[in-house]
Amino acid sequence: MGRRPEVFVRQVSMVEGQRLQRITRTAKDPVKLRRAIVVLMSVQGQPTPDIAHLLKSSEDYVRDVIHAFNERGFDALDTKWSGGAPRRIDEQTRDWICVIARCHPVPIP
């Protein structure tokens, strides 16, 4: 099997480069920080295997981040958290439980 072709980030403007650097310094979300580092290293000319080795991740992850950034730009750095599991009780039942919980207990004779 032949070697995979190298994948690099598209050409970035000076403003975009500064924005990437600012994200790597100030990001609170570790996923966004990691993705920004991948993109910044690719902009600097680091090949995919080297980035993956330095970040201790897979080459596929690095390629996915680079492709996503090339397609969507800075939106690709944000995490997409889903809404989670659906609620098991409806809002009316929840309100009733809250009312009962606030009541004073009745002493048992």
Helices and strands as residue ranges (DSSP letters): H 14-26, H 30-43, H 48-55, H 59-72, G 73-77, H 91-102
